[in-house]
């Protein structure tokens, strides 16, 4: 009579398939420990053949033995060549990453622009500072347009620069940024070039 997979026991690690699971279950029933050890070695070889991606990992042998222990539900009495991952560690959550608590003033510009503006305020050479202001305001406008597709006035970018620098940075009198459509057409051309 045919048996459906839904009626069978679940496969613990699906990358190895049902036959490896059956081999492991059979290995548990072998009474002689030496024979069990030999069977486990054969199963490990088969697992390596079935899951070739794992062979590129540095500690792939240890991982295979860990997988064998997991698939055997830690009930396979053999001499493991490596210390096996404890069952308690399988379901532990990784420690939460701590993020810096500082808020970003303008999320559409990001933290990098804020850091750039802070560094530009420290520049003492007026000519170099002016070049840096031109660079950062151009970049701010491009970034703004990547998040907001509508036209942005230069005064909005200059006000943002003023706010980010605490009033320390201002572009030269009469300075204008490239027009919105110029930036967008340059961006489109660049994207087309990279798609080829």
Buried (B, 14 or more C-beta within 10 A) or exposed (E): EEEEEEEEEEBBBEEBBEEBBEBBBEBBEBEEEEEBBBBBEEBBEBBBEEBEEBEEEEEBBBBBBBBBBBBBEEEBEBEBEEEBBEEEEEEEEEEEEEEEEEEEEBEBBBBEBBEBBEEBBEBEEEEEBBEBBBEBBBBBBBBBBEEEEEEBEBEBBBEBBBEBBEEBBEBEEEEEBEEBEEBBEEEEEEEEEEEE
